[in-house]
Amino acid sequence: MKTKARWILRSIAISVGVYFRIAALLIAFGTSDVPSDYNDGPSFSELFFDYSGLPELNHFTARDGSQLGYRHYPAVSDSGKVVILLHGAGWHNQYFLPLADFISFYGLAEVYTPDLQGHGPQPERRGNIDYVGQFEDDLADLITIIHEQNPDAMLIVGGHASGGGLAIRFASRR
């Protein structure tokens, strides 16, 4: 038992040492320039991907009256599946273009990529929600719209980062 405790402590010490060395290198050789649009949210202009094929931003009305954006990637053939991809905190649905385009282009599923409450290119209140469970309610409202258009489709909800957490929380609800 003592060897296991020593191994854990040694692992922690090594990890902390590596972390601080990396931090020191970043401080020593990094830049202190803060982008001018830093407070406006993430900038996608710095990514090396062509977003010219991005579908138009559609909107739906959530139960609280908010207008939330989403993009729809219709599948080239009917697979009977719909995928909803949920972005991480502080981002919006644009970065799903390569994945959503691939899924829809090969007819694997129709894809919807919503902007969560408090997110998107121009949110009313960046990062804010009014109550616990609002993301889940907004997702349920979008699913109602999707279900009207695709009543027999199998629904798959997935996400990246906190969007993945939302997908798991949503799946655990009735």
Summary of the structure (lengths in Angstrom):
residues: 174
radius of gyration: 20.5
end to end distance: 44.0
largest distance: 61.4
contacts: 439
relative contact order: 0.14
helix: 43%
strand: 16%
